[in-house]
């Protein structure tokens, strides 16, 4: 088979594979259901073969620059995987029963090498999250058309909108768990198919960003046709449909993220309308302004209709919490939690305690003492993905993860400025990365998987875009 047909066939397989994983991870309780991580790791495993065959063909075609770029972008993730594998083979603790409780007992190990307190859980976590990262990377090397990238993103947006409708209907019918109570939720704060509403909030933020990226891309692809006759209006409605579920879910942080996102989109839409009036026709600007006003009214009405009661309740809770913080000493506060997590990370600064070790090891460092009822609060997550990464993988592992993002980002942005589509996807990814300082969105495989897909989609779409001069480039609109 000719090389061009082979590449096109692989592109179709990669796009189909990525779409399936993204949809399954979201529907499968965000990847946090029974055996969810192993299922996603198995589904992601073909990514290794896609990248291997791509590297082999580039080597056969003597395409040295592309092959070196693939190896360069892959190296940080390989380093992180090496740290995890060595830690799995060098356990620092083992599980044992103390009366009826499961505890961790220290084991002799090579202290200067990476080690793991929970080696099997850590290995499982890396297989899942590393596989999702590789799935995103396949887009950067195996997809050769911008249309393929945009179609994939459209499928992910439509899947998110279906989950938004499901979550809304479940909320209106007072379901007790996902799929209208068919599955009990371990957490009362759940939404759609996600067991934690902040995870849905992060997922919805990324999906809304992707929808907005497609909307602004459509504004630049009119070719003399009226925007209203394209897919832009329907994508705008879809983005609103997803966005309004953030306050409905009850997540305050997700509501803040979506509010920031939509305000930015609305501001740039106003700028676009102004530019239409200044350079084309005042009639078109007038129609655009009326359309923006109608969209704003529709979004506000939908928000009040389906989320007004939830927003009012959460606002009252927030006021009460602020009042307590100002008059009392809070027993369990984020600053104290972060300080204790930092102390945990400082004791193993180079390689950390191992993936998935935070919960059992943090017990030693937590200064939270049992209350009058004798109950002690247990923390399975640090409520900061960045601090937890330092505690579990150390400076080396966290640096490798950062380089896996920064190396391709710097290489592409050094040559090209983001267009509307890529710029919005980059913005959404940056928003969730910043959010990860004060929450743990990447503990949810569906969020992590969507983040990698959108990040590498943005990179690849920009890489395949025609080179433009700085004067005609525009970052977000």
PyMOL commands that set and color helices and strands:
alter all, ss='L'
color gray80, all
select helices_A, chain A and resi 3-27+29-31+36-44+46-60+64-89+119-142+146-172+197-219+227-229+232-243+245-249+252-279+282-327+334-347+358-362+385-413+420-435+441-443+445-464
alter helices_A, ss='H'
color red, helices_A
select strands_A, chain A and resi 93-98+101-106
alter strands_A, ss='S'
color yellow, strands_A
deselect
rebuild
show_as cartoon
